[in-house]
Amino acid sequence: FVPRSGRPGLPVALMGANDGARGTSVYLFVPNVIGYLRVAFAVAAFYCWREHTLFYPFYFVSAWLDVFDGYAARVFDQSTQFGAVLDMVTDRCSTGSLLVLLATLYPDYRLFFVACVALDVGSHYTHMYSTLLRGSVSHKAAEANANPLLHVY
């Protein structure tokens, strides 16, 4: 790793633009704390999946917080690779778990739900990998000549 001055051993990719000046651990950045809350609400939702009056609110709050972690990262200048990975892994785990739950509840459609998990994970992996190969700063930055569906994403 290439350390930023004043913070030996902490990779630059895990730090925000002004992290050295603030002295705040990347793990305590506002968007990452929101990410941890997302994980907690998702775990709570799936823990009580049999009680829909608890499942829906927990899952909804977890999904809704996804809107705010990226916003907080930009507002507080705390965009980090750690936060991006936390966000994407949380998204994939939440979506995959929901699809597995649906496959359990609707066994006649389980092949469809399994295919959706494969499509979700495979498409995100492919998109992230192609973004890295192009040298893009963010997987959400779509070039003008990119597939129009990427502009919606």
PAZAPA-4460 file (N, C-alpha, C; in steps of 0.05 Angstrom, whole numbers, plus 32768, in hexadecimal, padded with zeros to 4 digits):
% residues 153
    n_x    n_y    n_z   ca_x   ca_y   ca_z    c_x    c_y    c_z   seq   type   mol
   8011   7FE8   8000   8000   8000   8000   8011   8019   8000     1      F     A
   8007   802E   7FF4   8015   8047   7FF4   8008   8059   8009     2      V     A
   8015   805C   8020   8008   806C   8035   8008   808A   802F     3      P     A
   7FF4   8097   8039   7FF2   80B4   8037   8002   80BF   804F     4      R     A
   800F   80D6   804C   8020   80E1   8061   8010   80E3   807B     5      S     A
   801D   80DB   8091   8011   80DD   80AB   8000   80C5   80B3     6      G     A
   7FFC   80B3   80A0   7FEB   809B   80A6   7FF9   8082   809B     7      R     A
   8010   807B   80A6   801E   8063   809B   800D   804A   809D     8      P     A
   800E   803A   8088   8001   8020   8087   7FE4   8020   807E     9      G     A
   7FD7   8037   807E   7FBB   8038   8075   7FBB   803F   8057    10      L     A
   7FB0   802D   8046   7FB1   8032   8029   7FA1   804B   8022    11      P     A
   7FAC   8058   800D   7F9F   8071   8003   7F82   806B   7FFA    12      V     A
   7F7E   8053   7FEE   7F64   804C   7FE3   7F4F   804B   7FF9    13      A     A
   7F57   8047   8012   7F44   8046   8028   7F3F   8061   8036    14      L     A
   7F4C   8075   802C   7F4A   808F   8039   7F3B   80A3   8028    15      M     A
   7F2E   80B6   8035   7F21   80CC   8027   7F35   80E1   801F    16      G     A
   7F2D   80F4   800F   7F3F   8109   8005   7F4C   8119   801C    17      A     A
   7F3E   811E   8031   7F48   812E   8047   7F4D   811E   8061    18      N     A
   7F4F   8104   805F   7F50   80F3   8076   7F68   80F9   8088    19      D     A
   7F7F   80FE   807C   7F97   8105   808B   7F93   811D   809D    20      G     A
   7F85   8131   8093   7F80   814A   80A2   7F6C   8145   80B9    21      A     A
   7F58   8134   80B4   7F44   812F   80C9   7F4C   811B   80DD    22      R     A
   7F5D   8108   80D5   7F65   80F3   80E7   7F4F   80E0   80EE    23      G     A
   7F3A   80DE   80DF   7F24   80CC   80E4   7F29   80B1   80D6    24      T     A
   7F24   809B   80E4   7F27   8081   80D8   7F12   807E   80C2    25      S     A
   7F1A   8072   80AC   7F08   806E   8095   7EF0   805D   809E    26      V     A
   7EF3   804C   80B2   7EDE   803B   80BB   7EC8   804A   80CA    27      Y     A
   7ECE   8063   80D2   7EBB   8073   80E0   7EB0   808A   80CF    28      L     A
   7EB6   808A   80B6   7EAB   809F   80A4   7E8D   809C   80A4    29      F     A
   7E7F   80B3   80A1   7E62   80B3   80A2   7E55   80A0   808E    30      V     A
   7E5D   809F   8075   7E51   808C   8062   7E55   806F   806A    31      P     A
   7E6C   8069   8076   7E71   804D   807F   7E60   8046   8097    32      N     A
   7E5B   8059   80A9   7E49   8054   80C0   7E2D   804F   80B5    33      V     A
   7E25   805E   80A1   7E0B   8059   8094   7E0B   803D   8088    34      I     A
   7E21   8035   807C   7E23   801A   8071   7E20   8005   8086    35      G     A
   7E2C   8009   809D   7E29   7FF5   80B3   7E0C   7FF4   80BC    36      Y     A
   7DFE   800A   80BD   7DE2   800A   80C4   7DD2   7FFB   80AF    37      L     A
   7DD9   7FFE   8096   7DCC   7FEE   8081   7DCE   7FD0   8086    38      R     A
   7DE7   7FC8   808D   7DEC   7FAC   8092   7DDB   7FA3   80AA    39      V     A
   7DDA   7FB3   80BF   7DCB   7FAB   80D7   7DAD   7FA9   80D1    40      A     A
   7DA2   7FBC   80C2   7D86   7FBA   80BB   7D80   7FA2   80A9    41      F     A
   7D92   7F9C   8096   7D8E   7F85   8085   7D8F   7F6B   8095    42      A     A
   7DA2   7F69   80A7   7DA4   7F51   80B8   7D8B   7F4E   80C9    43      V     A
   7D81   7F64   80D4   7D69   7F64   80E4   7D51   7F5B   80D3    44      A     A
   7D50   7F65   80BB   7D3A   7F5E   80A9   7D39   7F40   80A4    45      A     A
   7D50   7F35   809D   7D51   7F18   8096   7D4F   7F07   80AF    46      F     A
   7D56   7F11   80C6   7D53   7F02   80DF   7D35   7EFE   80E4    47      Y     A
   7D25   7F12   80DF   7D08   7F0F   80E5   7CF8   7F0E   80CB    48      C     A
   7D02   7EFF   80B8   7CF5   7EFD   809D   7CD9   7EF1   809F    49      W     A
   7CD3   7EE1   80B2   7CB9   7ED5   80B4   7CA3   7EE9   80BD    50      R     A
   7CAC   7EFE   80CA   7C99   7F13   80D3   7C9B   7F2B   80C1    51      E     A
   7C89   7F2B   80AD   7C8B   7F40   8098   7C88   7F5C   80A3    52      H     A
   7C7A   7F60   80B9   7C77   7F7B   80C4   7C92   7F85   80CF    53      T     A
   7CA5   7F74   80D4   7CC0   7F7C   80DB   7CD3   7F7B   80C3    54      L     A
   7CD0   7F67   80B3   7CE2   7F64   809C   7CE2   7F7C   808A    55      F     A
   7CCA   7F84   8081   7CC8   7F9A   806E   7CD4   7FB4   8077    56      Y     A
   7CCD   7FBD   8090   7CDA   7FD7   8098   7CF8   7FD5   809B    57      P     A
   7D02   7FBF   80A6   7D1F   7FBC   80A8   7D2D   7FBC   808D    58      F     A
   7D22   7FAC   807A   7D2E   7FAB   8060   7D2B   7FC5   8051    59      Y     A
   7D15   7FD3   8054   7D11   7FED   8047   7D25   8001   8052    60      F     A
   7D29   8002   806C   7D3C   8016   8077   7D58   8010   806D    61      V     A
   7D5F   7FF6   806C   7D7A   7FEF   8062   7D7D   7FF8   8045    62      S     A
   7D69   7FF4   8035   7D6A   7FFC   8019   7D6A   801A   8016    63      A     A
   7D5A   8028   8027   7D58   8045   8025   7D72   8053   802E    64      W     A
   7D80   8047   8041   7D99   8053   804A   7DAE   8052   8033    65      L     A
   7DAA   8040   8020   7DBC   803F   8009   7DBD   8059   7FFA    66      D     A
   7DA7   8068   7FFA   7DA6   8082   7FED   7DB9   8096   7FFB    67      V     A
   7DBA   8093   8015   7DC8   80A8   8025   7DE6   80A3   8028    68      F     A
   7DF0   808A   8026   7E0C   8086   802A   7E1D   8093   8014    69      D     A
   7E15   8091   7FFB   7E23   809E   7FE5   7E22   80BC   7FE7    70      G     A
   7E0A   80C6   7FEE   7E06   80E3   7FF2   7E19   80ED   8008    71      Y     A
   7E19   80DF   801E   7E2B   80E7   8035   7E48   80E6   802D    72      A     A
   7E50   80D3   801D   7E6B   80D1   8014   7E74   80E9   8004    73      A     A
   7E62   80F3   7FF3   7E68   810B   7FE3   7E67   8124   7FF4    74      R     A
   7E53   8127   8005   7E50   813F   8015   7E68   8143   8028    75      V     A
   7E70   812D   8035   7E85   812E   8049   7EA1   8128   803D    76      F     A
   7EA2   8126   8023   7EBC   811F   8015   7EC8   8107   8022    77      D     A
   7EB8   80F2   8025   7EC1   80D9   8031   7EBD   80C1   801F    78      Q     A
   7EC0   80C5   8005   7EBE   80AF   7FF2   7ED8   809E   7FF4    79      S     A
   7ED5   8085   7FF9   7EEC   8073   7FFB   7EE6   8059   7FED    80      T     A
   7EFB   804B   7FE7   7EF8   8031   7FDA   7EEB   801D   7FEE    81      Q     A
   7EF2   801F   8008   7EE5   800F   801C   7EC7   8013   801C    82      F     A
   7EBE   802C   801C   7EA2   8032   801C   7E94   8028   8003    83      G     A
   7EA1   802A   7FEC   7E95   8020   7FD3   7E91   8002   7FD4    84      A     A
   7EA5   7FF4   7FDF   7EA4   7FD7   7FE1   7E8E   7FCF   7FF5    85      V     A
   7E8E   7FDD   800C   7E7A   7FD8   8021   7E5E   7FDB   8015    86      L     A
   7E5A   7FF0   8006   7E40   7FF6   7FF9   7E38   7FDF   7FE6    87      D     A
   7E4B   7FD8   7FD4   7E44   7FC4   7FC0   7E40   7FA9   7FCC    88      M     A
   7E50   7FA1   7FDF   7E4D   7F87   7FEC   7E32   7F86   7FFC    89      V     A
   7E2B   7F9C   8009   7E12   7F9D   8017   7DFB   7F9A   8004    90      T     A
   7DFD   7FA8   7FED   7DE8   7FA6   7FD9   7DE5   7F8A   7FCE    91      D     A
   7DFB   7F7D   7FC8   7DFB   7F62   7FBC   7DF0   7F4E   7FD1    92      R     A
   7DF9   7F51   7FEA   7DEF   7F3E   7FFE   7DD2   7F42   8004    93      C     A
   7DC9   7F5B   8005   7DAC   7F60   800A   7D9B   7F56   7FF4    94      S     A
   7DA3   7F5C   7FDB   7D93   7F53   7FC4   7D94   7F34   7FC2    95      T     A
   7DAB   7F29   7FC5   7DAE   7F0C   7FC3   7D9E   7EFE   7FD9    96      G     A
   7D9F   7F08   7FF1   7D8F   7EFC   8007   7D71   7EFE   8002    97      S     A
   7D69   7F15   7FF8   7D4C   7F18   7FF2   7D44   7F04   7FDC    98      L     A
   7D54   7F00   7FC8   7D4D   7EED   7FB3   7D4D   7ED0   7FBD    99      L     A
   7D60   7ECA   7FCF   7D60   7EAF   7FDB   7D47   7EAB   7FEC   100      V     A
   7D3F   7EC0   7FFB   7D27   7EBE   800B   7D0F   7EBA   7FF9   101      L     A
   7D0D   7EC9   7FE3   7CF7   7EC5   7FD0   7CF7   7EA9   7FC4   102      L     A
   7D0F   7E9F   7FBE   7D11   7E83   7FB4   7D06   7E6F   7FC8   103      A     A
   7D0B   7E75   7FE2   7D01   7E63   7FF7   7CE2   7E65   7FF9   104      T     A
   7CD8   7E7D   7FF7   7CBB   7E81   7FFA   7CAC   7E78   7FE1   105      L     A
   7CB8   7E7A   7FCA   7CAB   7E72   7FB0   7CBC   7E5E   7FA2   106      Y     A
   7CBD   7E45   7FAB   7CCF   7E31   7FA0   7CCA   7E2B   7F82   107      P     A
   7CB2   7E30   7F78   7CAD   7E2C   7F5B   7CBD   7E3F   7F4A   108      D     A
   7CC6   7E55   7F55   7CD5   7E6A   7F46   7CF2   7E6C   7F4F   109      Y     A
   7CFB   7E58   7F5E   7D16   7E5A   7F69   7D2C   7E5C   7F53   110      R     A
   7D29   7E4F   7F3D   7D3C   7E51   7F27   7D3E   7E6E   7F1D   111      L     A
   7D27   7E7B   7F1B   7D27   7E97   7F13   7D36   7EA9   7F27   112      F     A
   7D31   7EA4   7F41   7D3E   7EB4   7F55   7D5C   7EAF   7F56   113      F     A
   7D64   7E96   7F52   7D81   7E8F   7F51   7D8D   7E9D   7F39   114      V     A
   7D80   7E9D   7F23   7D8A   7EAB   7F0B   7D8D   7EC9   7F10   115      A     A
   7D7A   7ED4   7F1F   7D7C   7EF1   7F26   7D94   7EF7   7F38   116      C     A
   7D9A   7EE4   7F4A   7DB2   7EE8   7F5B   7DCB   7EE7   7F49   117      V     A
   7DCC   7ED4   7F37   7DE3   7ED1   7F25   7DE6   7EEA   7F14   118      A     A
   7DD0   7EF4   7F09   7DD0   7F0C   7EF9   7DDA   7F24   7F09   119      L     A
   7DCF   7F27   7F21   7DD7   7F3E   7F32   7DF5   7F3E   7F38   120      D     A
   7DFF   7F28   7F42   7E1B   7F26   7F4A   7E2D   7F28   7F31   121      V     A
   7E26   7F18   7F1D   7E36   7F18   7F04   7E38   7F33   7EF6   122      G     A
   7E21   7F40   7EF4   7E21   7F5A   7EE6   7E31   7F6F   7EF6   123      S     A
   7E2E   7F6F   7F10   7E3D   7F83   7F20   7E5B   7F7D   7F20   124      H     A
   7E62   7F64   7F21   7E7E   7F5D   7F20   7E8A   7F65   7F05   125      Y     A
   7E7C   7F5F   7EEF   7E85   7F66   7ED5   7E88   7F85   7ED2   126      T     A
   7E74   7F93   7EDB   7E75   7FB0   7ED9   7E8C   7FBC   7EEA   127      H     A
   7E8F   7FB2   7F02   7EA5   7FBD   7F13   7EC0   7FB6   7F06   128      M     A
   7EC3   7F9E   7EFC   7EDD   7F96   7EF0   7EE3   7FA7   7ED7   129      Y     A
   7ECE   7FAB   7EC6   7ED3   7FBB   7EAE   7ED9   7FD8   7EB5   130      S     A
   7ECE   7FE2   7ECB   7ED4   7FFD   7ED5   7EF1   7FFF   7EDD   131      T     A
   7EFA   7FEB   7EEB   7F17   7FEA   7EF3   7F29   7FE9   7EDB   132      L     A
   7F22   7FD9   7EC8   7F33   7FD7   7EB0   7F34   7FF1   7EA0   133      L     A
   7F1E   8000   7EA0   7F1E   8019   7E91   7F2C   802F   7EA1   134      R     A
   7F31   802A   7EBB   7F3E   803E   7ECB   7F2C   8054   7ED5   135      G     A
   7F12   804F   7ED5   7EFE   8062   7EDF   7F01   8066   7EFD   136      S     A
   7EFA   807E   7F05   7EFB   8084   7F22   7EE4   8077   7F31   137      V     A
   7ECD   8075   7F25   7EB6   8069   7F32   7EA7   8056   7F20   138      S     A
   7E9B   8042   7F2B   7E8B   802F   7F1B   7E71   803C   7F13   139      H     A
   7E6A   8053   7F1E   7E51   8060   7F18   7E55   8075   7F02   140      K     A
   7E6D   807A   7EFA   7E72   808E   7EE4   7E70   8080   7EC9   141      A     A
   7E5C   8086   7EBA   7E57   807A   7EA0   7E60   808E   7E8A   142      A     A
   7E6F   8084   7E77   7E79   8095   7E62   7E62   809B   7E4F   143      E     A
   7E65   80B0   7E3F   7E4F   80B9   7E2D   7E47   80A3   7E19   144      A     A
   7E5A   8093   7E10   7E53   807F   7DFC   7E4C   8063   7E09   145      N     A
   7E49   8063   7E23   7E42   8049   7E31   7E25   8041   7E2C   146      A     A
   7E1F   8029   7E32   7E04   801F   7E30   7DF1   8031   7E3F   147      N     A
   7DDB   8039   7E33   7DC8   804C   7E40   7DBE   8042   7E5C   148      P     A
   7DBD   8027   7E60   7DB4   801D   7E7A   7DC8   8025   7E90   149      L     A
   7DE1   8028   7E89   7DF5   802F   7E9E   7DF0   804C   7EA7   150      L     A
   7DE5   805D   7E96   7DDF   8078   7E9E   7DC8   8079   7EB3   151      H     A
   7DB6   8066   7EB1   7DA0   8064   7EC5   7DAB   805B   7EDF   152      V     A
   7DBF   8048   7EDE   7DCB   803E   7EF7   7DDA   8054   7F05   153      Y     A
***
